Amino acid sequence: METIYQTWAETVALFERRGFPEESYGNLDEEEYILHPGPAALPGSLWLDDHQYRHQNPWINAGGRPEYEGIDGAVTGYVIDGDLHVDGNVLNLDYGSPSLIVLGDLKVANLVLTGTSRLLVQGNIEVETFLGNSIEQHVEVLGDLRARLAIMWDEFLPEVGGRLRGRALVPDYVDLDGCGLAVEDPAPHAALSDLLVPEVLLADGDTPGEDLDLADAGLLYEHMIDRMVRGLPVVRGGRTVAPLEELPQKQ
């Protein structure tokens, strides 16, 4: 299904037809968006780091507009009019990247948000690992956030209309109940070592750590990001996906 270039007014009209509340999309940039008119499924990973990886973005040639065909064209964001299923990962590690708005459910192996991309999901998010650490991110899911592991650093918290269903790791000073984020952990007493692959818990690069926690946030974060960028799982039983550099380039 081909993508379509839309003005801001056309994008807002779509939001209104789908019952997407203005308080959710009101902080988006009022510019042009690329619409996928229906549900979408991607076989690989999706990078929202616009400048470095946009030549591999499957939606970049929207409506044949020439400014979107070259590497230097700017893209404000992508709107998926339905569910989005990504076999690999969705990652944003850079600043000034496009927004992603999903008017349905988002299902992805891992979701990494450490730059400035906005992510809005009208339905549920279902992931193995959810990681965010930038206070400049805006992430909102009107349904549930279902993650085996959700990691939130540096005062980053997503807005969740339903519940966060899974293990949540946040700094000690963050009160999730006080922030209005309801959490259902299916195994609240399980150690991290029971959830994470051993490679993430390498304290010095050679031997497993003694159940690293947020006191070792920097090390834990580095190991996780490195593995997910390479397409390797973070949680036990997680999927291995093709890293971006191994995917075919768009012609």
TORLOVEX-160619 format. One record per residue (C-alpha): residue in one letter; x negated, y negated, z. Coordinates in nm, 4 decimals. Each point is the difference from the previous one (the first is absolute). Example, Ala and Ser with C-alpha at 12.3 -4.5 7.8 and 13.67 -1.06 7.14 Angstrom:
BEGIN
<site><resn>a</resn><px>-1.2300</px><py>0.4500</py><pz>0.7800</pz></site>
<site><resn>s</resn><px>-0.1370</px><py>-0.3440</py><pz>-0.0660</pz></site>
END
This chain:
BEGIN
<site><resn>m</resn><px>0.0000</px><py>0.0000</py><pz>0.0000</pz></site>
<site><resn>e</resn><px>-0.1472</px><py>-0.3344</py><pz>-0.1051</pz></site>
<site><resn>t</resn><px>-0.0538</px><py>-0.2789</py><pz>0.2495</pz></site>
<site><resn>i</resn><px>0.1558</px><py>-0.3417</py><pz>-0.0401</pz></site>
<site><resn>y</resn><px>-0.1294</px><py>-0.3501</py><pz>0.0705</pz></site>
<site><resn>q</resn><px>0.2466</px><py>-0.1973</py><pz>0.2136</pz></site>
<site><resn>t</resn><px>0.0290</px><py>-0.3550</py><pz>0.1247</pz></site>
<site><resn>w</resn><px>0.0497</px><py>-0.0689</py><pz>0.3689</pz></site>
<site><resn>a</resn><px>0.3681</px><py>-0.0781</py><pz>-0.0572</pz></site>
<site><resn>e</resn><px>0.0504</px><py>0.3348</py><pz>-0.1755</pz></site>
<site><resn>t</resn><px>-0.1863</px><py>0.1763</py><pz>0.2796</pz></site>
<site><resn>v</resn><px>0.2170</px><py>-0.1602</py><pz>0.2680</pz></site>
<site><resn>a</resn><px>0.3125</px><py>0.0932</py><pz>-0.1967</pz></site>
<site><resn>l</resn><px>-0.1159</px><py>0.3645</py><pz>0.0047</pz></site>
<site><resn>f</resn><px>-0.0640</px><py>-0.0160</py><pz>0.3755</pz></site>
<site><resn>e</resn><px>0.3499</px><py>-0.1328</py><pz>0.0542</pz></site>
<site><resn>r</resn><px>0.1585</px><py>0.2724</py><pz>-0.2152</pz></site>
<site><resn>r</resn><px>-0.1859</px><py>0.2652</py><pz>0.1999</pz></site>
<site><resn>g</resn><px>0.0952</px><py>-0.1517</py><pz>0.3362</pz></site>
<site><resn>f</resn><px>-0.3613</px><py>-0.0801</py><pz>0.0901</pz></site>
<site><resn>p</resn><px>0.0245</px><py>-0.2700</py><pz>0.2705</pz></site>
<site><resn>e</resn><px>-0.1397</px><py>-0.3462</py><pz>-0.0590</pz></site>
<site><resn>e</resn><px>-0.1756</px><py>0.0049</py><pz>0.3383</pz></site>
<site><resn>s</resn><px>-0.2112</px><py>0.2862</py><pz>-0.1379</pz></site>
<site><resn>y</resn><px>-0.0987</px><py>-0.1443</py><pz>-0.3380</pz></site>
<site><resn>g</resn><px>0.0051</px><py>-0.3647</py><pz>0.1054</pz></site>
<site><resn>n</resn><px>-0.3754</px><py>-0.0111</py><pz>0.0695</pz></site>
<site><resn>l</resn><px>-0.0972</px><py>0.1204</py><pz>-0.3497</pz></site>
<site><resn>d</resn><px>-0.1638</px><py>-0.2340</py><pz>-0.2473</pz></site>
<site><resn>e</resn><px>0.2678</px><py>-0.1519</py><pz>-0.2215</pz></site>
<site><resn>e</resn><px>-0.1679</px><py>0.0921</py><pz>-0.3258</pz></site>
<site><resn>e</resn><px>0.0183</px><py>0.2691</py><pz>-0.2703</pz></site>
<site><resn>y</resn><px>0.0226</px><py>0.3697</py><pz>0.0834</pz></site>
<site><resn>i</resn><px>-0.0382</px><py>0.3237</py><pz>-0.1935</pz></site>
<site><resn>l</resn><px>0.3065</px><py>0.2239</py><pz>0.0300</pz></site>
<site><resn>h</resn><px>0.0136</px><py>0.3766</py><pz>-0.0402</pz></site>
<site><resn>p</resn><px>0.3757</px><py>0.0411</py><pz>-0.0716</pz></site>
<site><resn>g</resn><px>0.0591</px><py>0.3236</py><pz>0.1835</pz></site>
<site><resn>p</resn><px>-0.1798</px><py>0.2507</py><pz>0.2235</pz></site>
<site><resn>a</resn><px>-0.3695</px><py>0.0567</py><pz>-0.0703</pz></site>
<site><resn>a</resn><px>-0.2415</px><py>0.2890</py><pz>0.0521</pz></site>
<site><resn>l</resn><px>-0.3778</px><py>-0.0381</py><pz>-0.0270</pz></site>
<site><resn>p</resn><px>-0.2289</px><py>0.3042</py><pz>-0.0325</pz></site>
<site><resn>g</resn><px>-0.3062</px><py>-0.1709</py><pz>0.1514</pz></site>
<site><resn>s</resn><px>-0.0753</px><py>-0.2826</py><pz>0.2422</pz></site>
<site><resn>l</resn><px>0.1147</px><py>-0.3611</py><pz>-0.0196</pz></site>
<site><resn>w</resn><px>-0.2406</px><py>-0.2810</py><pz>0.0887</pz></site>
<site><resn>l</resn><px>0.1489</px><py>-0.3392</py><pz>0.0755</pz></site>
<site><resn>d</resn><px>-0.3443</px><py>-0.1633</py><pz>-0.0183</pz></site>
<site><resn>d</resn><px>0.0924</px><py>-0.1962</py><pz>-0.3075</pz></site>
<site><resn>h</resn><px>-0.3305</px><py>-0.1243</py><pz>-0.1331</pz></site>
<site><resn>q</resn><px>-0.2203</px><py>0.3072</py><pz>0.0262</pz></site>
<site><resn>y</resn><px>0.2428</px><py>0.2790</py><pz>-0.0866</pz></site>
<site><resn>r</resn><px>0.2848</px><py>-0.1594</py><pz>-0.1962</pz></site>
<site><resn>h</resn><px>-0.1167</px><py>0.1547</py><pz>-0.3310</pz></site>
<site><resn>q</resn><px>0.1165</px><py>0.3344</py><pz>0.1420</pz></site>
<site><resn>n</resn><px>0.3360</px><py>-0.1273</py><pz>0.1221</pz></site>
<site><resn>p</resn><px>0.2776</px><py>0.1879</py><pz>-0.1814</pz></site>
<site><resn>w</resn><px>0.2334</px><py>-0.3016</py><pz>-0.0124</pz></site>
<site><resn>i</resn><px>-0.2354</px><py>-0.2725</py><pz>-0.1166</pz></site>
<site><resn>n</resn><px>0.1183</px><py>-0.0315</py><pz>-0.3623</pz></site>
<site><resn>a</resn><px>0.3444</px><py>-0.1285</py><pz>0.0899</pz></site>
<site><resn>g</resn><px>0.2123</px><py>-0.1215</py><pz>-0.2868</pz></site>
<site><resn>g</resn><px>-0.3009</px><py>-0.0370</py><pz>-0.2263</pz></site>
<site><resn>r</resn><px>-0.1017</px><py>-0.3306</py><pz>0.1554</pz></site>
<site><resn>p</resn><px>-0.3615</px><py>-0.0625</py><pz>-0.1086</pz></site>
<site><resn>e</resn><px>-0.1083</px><py>-0.1618</py><pz>0.3266</pz></site>
<site><resn>y</resn><px>0.0633</px><py>0.3353</py><pz>0.1717</pz></site>
<site><resn>e</resn><px>-0.2021</px><py>0.2056</py><pz>-0.2450</pz></site>
<site><resn>g</resn><px>-0.3468</px><py>-0.1300</py><pz>0.0882</pz></site>
<site><resn>i</resn><px>-0.1960</px><py>0.0467</py><pz>0.3195</pz></site>
<site><resn>d</resn><px>0.0319</px><py>-0.3650</py><pz>0.1037</pz></site>
<site><resn>g</resn><px>0.3776</px><py>-0.0381</py><pz>-0.0060</pz></site>
<site><resn>a</resn><px>0.1638</px><py>-0.0578</py><pz>0.3385</pz></site>
<site><resn>v</resn><px>0.2916</px><py>0.2080</py><pz>0.1236</pz></site>
<site><resn>t</resn><px>0.2209</px><py>-0.1197</py><pz>0.2828</pz></site>
<site><resn>g</resn><px>0.1534</px><py>0.3346</py><pz>0.0806</pz></site>
<site><resn>y</resn><px>0.1829</px><py>0.3161</py><pz>-0.1056</pz></site>
<site><resn>v</resn><px>0.3638</px><py>0.0857</py><pz>0.0646</pz></site>
<site><resn>i</resn><px>0.1124</px><py>0.3639</py><pz>-0.0196</pz></site>
<site><resn>d</resn><px>0.3778</px><py>0.0216</py><pz>-0.0405</pz></site>
<site><resn>g</resn><px>0.0327</px><py>0.3329</py><pz>0.1775</pz></site>
<site><resn>d</resn><px>-0.2211</px><py>0.2523</py><pz>0.1775</pz></site>
<site><resn>l</resn><px>-0.3770</px><py>0.0000</py><pz>-0.0509</pz></site>
<site><resn>h</resn><px>-0.1844</px><py>0.3330</py><pz>0.0336</pz></site>
<site><resn>v</resn><px>-0.3814</px><py>-0.0179</py><pz>-0.0167</pz></site>
<site><resn>d</resn><px>-0.1827</px><py>0.3327</py><pz>0.0002</pz></site>
<site><resn>g</resn><px>-0.3188</px><py>-0.1696</py><pz>0.1174</pz></site>
<site><resn>n</resn><px>-0.0610</px><py>-0.3031</py><pz>0.2216</pz></site>
<site><resn>v</resn><px>0.1121</px><py>-0.3627</py><pz>-0.0028</pz></site>
<site><resn>l</resn><px>-0.2880</px><py>-0.2265</py><pz>0.1031</pz></site>
<site><resn>n</resn><px>-0.0589</px><py>-0.3724</py><pz>0.0449</pz></site>
<site><resn>l</resn><px>-0.3453</px><py>-0.0922</py><pz>0.1319</pz></site>
<site><resn>d</resn><px>-0.0378</px><py>-0.3462</py><pz>-0.1528</pz></site>
<site><resn>y</resn><px>0.1536</px><py>-0.3464</py><pz>0.0227</pz></site>
<site><resn>g</resn><px>0.2249</px><py>-0.1677</py><pz>-0.2560</pz></site>
<site><resn>s</resn><px>0.1568</px><py>0.3243</py><pz>-0.1202</pz></site>
<site><resn>p</resn><px>0.3499</px><py>0.0519</py><pz>-0.1442</pz></site>
<site><resn>s</resn><px>0.3012</px><py>0.0797</py><pz>0.2136</pz></site>
<site><resn>l</resn><px>0.1851</px><py>0.3304</py><pz>-0.0227</pz></site>
<site><resn>i</resn><px>0.3777</px><py>0.0044</py><pz>0.0494</pz></site>
<site><resn>v</resn><px>0.1773</px><py>0.3377</py><pz>-0.0041</pz></site>
<site><resn>l</resn><px>0.3808</px><py>-0.0078</py><pz>-0.0141</pz></site>
<site><resn>g</resn><px>0.0245</px><py>0.3569</py><pz>0.1235</pz></site>
<site><resn>d</resn><px>-0.2267</px><py>0.2412</py><pz>0.1870</pz></site>
<site><resn>l</resn><px>-0.3800</px><py>0.0007</py><pz>-0.0221</pz></site>
<site><resn>k</resn><px>-0.1712</px><py>0.3390</py><pz>0.0220</pz></site>
<site><resn>v</resn><px>-0.3802</px><py>0.0108</py><pz>-0.0207</pz></site>
<site><resn>a</resn><px>-0.2875</px><py>0.2112</py><pz>0.1341</pz></site>
<site><resn>n</resn><px>-0.1707</px><py>-0.2853</py><pz>0.1892</pz></site>
<site><resn>l</resn><px>0.0692</px><py>-0.3714</py><pz>0.0257</pz></site>
<site><resn>v</resn><px>-0.2944</px><py>-0.2343</py><pz>0.0727</pz></site>
<site><resn>l</resn><px>0.0669</px><py>-0.3735</py><pz>0.0410</pz></site>
<site><resn>t</resn><px>-0.2940</px><py>-0.2139</py><pz>0.1081</pz></site>
<site><resn>g</resn><px>0.0193</px><py>-0.2942</py><pz>-0.2428</pz></site>
<site><resn>t</resn><px>0.2862</px><py>-0.2425</py><pz>-0.0611</pz></site>
<site><resn>s</resn><px>0.2482</px><py>0.1864</py><pz>-0.2181</pz></site>
<site><resn>r</resn><px>0.3645</px><py>-0.0178</py><pz>0.1078</pz></site>
<site><resn>l</resn><px>0.1873</px><py>0.3297</py><pz>0.0179</pz></site>
<site><resn>l</resn><px>0.3797</px><py>0.0038</py><pz>0.0271</pz></site>
<site><resn>v</resn><px>0.1981</px><py>0.3253</py><pz>-0.0035</pz></site>
<site><resn>q</resn><px>0.3784</px><py>0.0076</py><pz>0.0073</pz></site>
<site><resn>g</resn><px>0.0190</px><py>0.3658</py><pz>0.1015</pz></site>
<site><resn>n</resn><px>-0.2460</px><py>0.2198</py><pz>0.1915</pz></site>
<site><resn>i</resn><px>-0.3769</px><py>0.0384</py><pz>-0.0207</pz></site>
<site><resn>e</resn><px>-0.1317</px><py>0.3563</py><pz>0.0187</pz></site>
<site><resn>v</resn><px>-0.3783</px><py>0.0478</py><pz>0.0226</pz></site>
<site><resn>e</resn><px>-0.2608</px><py>0.2220</py><pz>0.1591</pz></site>
<site><resn>t</resn><px>-0.2056</px><py>-0.2967</py><pz>0.1252</pz></site>
<site><resn>f</resn><px>0.0997</px><py>-0.3670</py><pz>0.0259</pz></site>
<site><resn>l</resn><px>-0.2841</px><py>-0.2433</py><pz>0.0693</pz></site>
<site><resn>g</resn><px>0.0165</px><py>-0.3786</py><pz>0.0307</pz></site>
<site><resn>n</resn><px>-0.2410</px><py>-0.2448</py><pz>0.1580</pz></site>
<site><resn>s</resn><px>0.0592</px><py>-0.3438</py><pz>-0.1468</pz></site>
<site><resn>i</resn><px>0.2165</px><py>-0.2595</py><pz>0.1718</pz></site>
<site><resn>e</resn><px>0.0427</px><py>-0.1606</py><pz>-0.3439</pz></site>
<site><resn>q</resn><px>0.1921</px><py>0.3049</py><pz>-0.1198</pz></site>
<site><resn>h</resn><px>0.3788</px><py>-0.0061</py><pz>-0.0035</pz></site>
<site><resn>v</resn><px>0.1484</px><py>0.3494</py><pz>0.0039</pz></site>
<site><resn>e</resn><px>0.3706</px><py>0.0616</py><pz>0.0465</pz></site>
<site><resn>v</resn><px>0.1974</px><py>0.3216</py><pz>-0.0313</pz></site>
<site><resn>l</resn><px>0.3742</px><py>-0.0183</py><pz>0.0558</pz></site>
<site><resn>g</resn><px>0.0241</px><py>0.3710</py><pz>0.0763</pz></site>
<site><resn>d</resn><px>-0.2394</px><py>0.2293</py><pz>0.1851</pz></site>
<site><resn>l</resn><px>-0.3787</px><py>0.0101</py><pz>-0.0188</pz></site>
<site><resn>r</resn><px>-0.0793</px><py>0.3721</py><pz>0.0022</pz></site>
<site><resn>a</resn><px>-0.3703</px><py>0.0651</py><pz>0.0452</pz></site>
<site><resn>r</resn><px>-0.1910</px><py>0.2790</py><pz>0.1649</pz></site>
<site><resn>l</resn><px>-0.2390</px><py>-0.2753</py><pz>0.1080</pz></site>
<site><resn>a</resn><px>0.0577</px><py>-0.3784</py><pz>-0.0033</pz></site>
<site><resn>i</resn><px>-0.3032</px><py>-0.2166</py><pz>0.0840</pz></site>
<site><resn>m</resn><px>0.0442</px><py>-0.3727</py><pz>0.0634</pz></site>
<site><resn>w</resn><px>-0.2956</px><py>-0.2233</py><pz>0.0850</pz></site>
<site><resn>d</resn><px>-0.0690</px><py>-0.3691</py><pz>0.0476</pz></site>
<site><resn>e</resn><px>0.3538</px><py>-0.0914</py><pz>0.1066</pz></site>
<site><resn>f</resn><px>0.1452</px><py>0.1431</py><pz>-0.3212</pz></site>
<site><resn>l</resn><px>0.3494</px><py>0.1400</py><pz>0.0462</pz></site>
<site><resn>p</resn><px>0.2484</px><py>0.0911</py><pz>-0.2722</pz></site>
<site><resn>e</resn><px>0.3638</px><py>-0.0978</py><pz>0.0290</pz></site>
<site><resn>v</resn><px>0.2000</px><py>0.3225</py><pz>0.0209</pz></site>
<site><resn>g</resn><px>0.3776</px><py>-0.0077</py><pz>-0.0137</pz></site>
<site><resn>g</resn><px>0.0304</px><py>0.3613</py><pz>0.1145</pz></site>
<site><resn>r</resn><px>-0.2631</px><py>0.1923</py><pz>0.1949</pz></site>
<site><resn>l</resn><px>-0.3648</px><py>0.0841</py><pz>-0.0306</pz></site>
<site><resn>r</resn><px>0.0104</px><py>0.3807</py><pz>0.0008</pz></site>
<site><resn>g</resn><px>-0.3475</px><py>0.1373</py><pz>0.0730</pz></site>
<site><resn>r</resn><px>-0.3148</px><py>-0.0768</py><pz>0.2001</pz></site>
<site><resn>a</resn><px>-0.0791</px><py>-0.3729</py><pz>0.0330</pz></site>
<site><resn>l</resn><px>-0.3471</px><py>-0.1349</py><pz>0.0863</pz></site>
<site><resn>v</resn><px>-0.0097</px><py>-0.3640</py><pz>0.1060</pz></site>
<site><resn>p</resn><px>-0.2291</px><py>-0.2081</py><pz>0.2252</pz></site>
<site><resn>d</resn><px>0.0676</px><py>0.0280</py><pz>0.3729</pz></site>
<site><resn>y</resn><px>0.1294</px><py>-0.3569</py><pz>0.0163</pz></site>
<site><resn>v</resn><px>0.2800</px><py>0.0696</py><pz>-0.2516</pz></site>
<site><resn>d</resn><px>0.3359</px><py>0.0970</py><pz>0.1512</pz></site>
<site><resn>l</resn><px>0.1953</px><py>0.1673</py><pz>-0.2778</pz></site>
<site><resn>d</resn><px>0.3238</px><py>0.0010</py><pz>0.2004</pz></site>
<site><resn>g</resn><px>-0.0449</px><py>-0.3689</py><pz>0.0756</pz></site>
<site><resn>c</resn><px>-0.0535</px><py>-0.0630</py><pz>-0.3707</pz></site>
<site><resn>g</resn><px>0.3252</px><py>0.1733</py><pz>-0.0796</pz></site>
<site><resn>l</resn><px>-0.1635</px><py>0.2968</py><pz>-0.1748</pz></site>
<site><resn>a</resn><px>0.1655</px><py>0.3261</py><pz>0.1032</pz></site>
<site><resn>v</resn><px>-0.2355</px><py>0.3002</py><pz>-0.0206</pz></site>
<site><resn>e</resn><px>0.0822</px><py>0.3704</py><pz>0.0004</pz></site>
<site><resn>d</resn><px>-0.3170</px><py>0.2061</py><pz>0.0383</pz></site>
<site><resn>p</resn><px>0.0752</px><py>0.3701</py><pz>-0.0557</pz></site>
<site><resn>a</resn><px>-0.3113</px><py>0.1017</py><pz>0.1979</pz></site>
<site><resn>p</resn><px>-0.0818</px><py>-0.2846</py><pz>0.2404</pz></site>
<site><resn>h</resn><px>-0.2458</px><py>0.2002</py><pz>0.2089</pz></site>
<site><resn>a</resn><px>-0.2030</px><py>0.1417</py><pz>-0.2896</pz></site>
<site><resn>a</resn><px>-0.3576</px><py>-0.1260</py><pz>-0.0253</pz></site>
<site><resn>l</resn><px>-0.1209</px><py>-0.1800</py><pz>-0.3099</pz></site>
<site><resn>s</resn><px>-0.2334</px><py>0.2906</py><pz>-0.0655</pz></site>
<site><resn>d</resn><px>0.3088</px><py>0.2177</py><pz>-0.0494</pz></site>
<site><resn>l</resn><px>0.1351</px><py>-0.2392</py><pz>-0.2627</pz></site>
<site><resn>l</resn><px>-0.3052</px><py>-0.1288</py><pz>-0.1894</pz></site>
<site><resn>v</resn><px>-0.2416</px><py>0.1920</py><pz>-0.2192</pz></site>
<site><resn>p</resn><px>-0.3353</px><py>0.0524</py><pz>0.1786</pz></site>
<site><resn>e</resn><px>-0.1885</px><py>-0.2231</py><pz>-0.2468</pz></site>
<site><resn>v</resn><px>0.1888</px><py>-0.3068</py><pz>0.1239</pz></site>
<site><resn>l</resn><px>-0.1114</px><py>0.0699</py><pz>0.3562</pz></site>
<site><resn>l</resn><px>-0.3720</px><py>-0.0025</py><pz>-0.0689</pz></site>
<site><resn>a</resn><px>-0.1399</px><py>-0.2271</py><pz>0.2670</pz></site>
<site><resn>d</resn><px>-0.3495</px><py>-0.0311</py><pz>-0.1510</pz></site>
<site><resn>g</resn><px>0.0403</px><py>0.1499</py><pz>-0.3459</pz></site>
<site><resn>d</resn><px>-0.1197</px><py>0.3464</py><pz>0.1053</pz></site>
<site><resn>t</resn><px>0.2007</px><py>0.1368</py><pz>0.2896</pz></site>
<site><resn>p</resn><px>0.3688</px><py>-0.0276</py><pz>0.0945</pz></site>
<site><resn>g</resn><px>0.0816</px><py>-0.2740</py><pz>0.2480</pz></site>
<site><resn>e</resn><px>0.1758</px><py>0.0501</py><pz>0.3296</pz></site>
<site><resn>d</resn><px>0.3427</px><py>-0.0863</py><pz>-0.1392</pz></site>
<site><resn>l</resn><px>-0.0705</px><py>-0.3503</py><pz>-0.1314</pz></site>
<site><resn>d</resn><px>0.2713</px><py>-0.2522</py><pz>0.0762</pz></site>
<site><resn>l</resn><px>0.0500</px><py>-0.3737</py><pz>-0.0465</pz></site>
<site><resn>a</resn><px>-0.3015</px><py>-0.0706</py><pz>0.2185</pz></site>
<site><resn>d</resn><px>-0.1878</px><py>0.1221</py><pz>-0.3088</pz></site>
<site><resn>a</resn><px>0.2366</px><py>-0.1813</py><pz>-0.2365</pz></site>
<site><resn>g</resn><px>-0.2667</px><py>-0.1198</py><pz>-0.2399</pz></site>
<site><resn>l</resn><px>-0.1500</px><py>0.3458</py><pz>-0.0482</pz></site>
<site><resn>l</resn><px>0.3355</px><py>0.1732</py><pz>-0.0258</pz></site>
<site><resn>y</resn><px>0.1195</px><py>-0.2578</py><pz>-0.2513</pz></site>
<site><resn>e</resn><px>-0.3152</px><py>0.0274</py><pz>-0.2147</pz></site>
<site><resn>h</resn><px>0.0259</px><py>0.3781</py><pz>-0.0210</pz></site>
<site><resn>m</resn><px>0.3684</px><py>-0.0098</py><pz>-0.0908</pz></site>
<site><resn>i</resn><px>-0.0336</px><py>-0.2662</py><pz>-0.2684</pz></site>
<site><resn>d</resn><px>-0.2973</px><py>0.1767</py><pz>-0.1538</pz></site>
<site><resn>r</resn><px>0.1866</px><py>0.3293</py><pz>-0.0246</pz></site>
<site><resn>m</resn><px>0.3213</px><py>-0.1467</py><pz>-0.1382</pz></site>
<site><resn>v</resn><px>-0.1836</px><py>-0.2018</py><pz>-0.2664</pz></site>
<site><resn>r</resn><px>-0.1676</px><py>0.3264</py><pz>-0.1057</pz></site>
<site><resn>g</resn><px>0.3369</px><py>0.1770</py><pz>-0.0065</pz></site>
<site><resn>l</resn><px>-0.0742</px><py>0.2187</py><pz>0.3026</pz></site>
<site><resn>p</resn><px>0.2553</px><py>0.0722</py><pz>0.2748</pz></site>
<site><resn>v</resn><px>-0.0142</px><py>-0.1605</py><pz>0.3436</pz></site>
<site><resn>v</resn><px>0.2502</px><py>0.2171</py><pz>0.1850</pz></site>
<site><resn>r</resn><px>-0.0219</px><py>0.3771</py><pz>0.0263</pz></site>
<site><resn>g</resn><px>0.1888</px><py>0.1676</py><pz>-0.2818</pz></site>
<site><resn>g</resn><px>0.0021</px><py>-0.3232</py><pz>-0.1997</pz></site>
<site><resn>r</resn><px>-0.0238</px><py>-0.0098</py><pz>-0.3771</pz></site>
<site><resn>t</resn><px>-0.3142</px><py>-0.0575</py><pz>-0.2045</pz></site>
<site><resn>v</resn><px>0.0767</px><py>-0.2425</py><pz>-0.2838</pz></site>
<site><resn>a</resn><px>-0.1968</px><py>-0.1216</py><pz>-0.2999</pz></site>
<site><resn>p</resn><px>-0.2046</px><py>-0.3106</py><pz>0.0851</pz></site>
<site><resn>l</resn><px>0.0586</px><py>-0.2943</py><pz>-0.2289</pz></site>
<site><resn>e</resn><px>-0.3297</px><py>0.0286</py><pz>-0.1855</pz></site>
<site><resn>e</resn><px>0.0968</px><py>0.3491</py><pz>-0.1170</pz></site>
<site><resn>l</resn><px>0.3316</px><py>-0.1088</py><pz>-0.1517</pz></site>
<site><resn>p</resn><px>0.0226</px><py>-0.0727</py><pz>-0.3737</pz></site>
<site><resn>q</resn><px>-0.0393</px><py>-0.3670</py><pz>-0.0854</pz></site>
<site><resn>k</resn><px>0.2794</px><py>-0.1845</py><pz>-0.1769</pz></site>
<site><resn>q</resn><px>-0.0742</px><py>-0.0678</py><pz>-0.3652</pz></site>
END
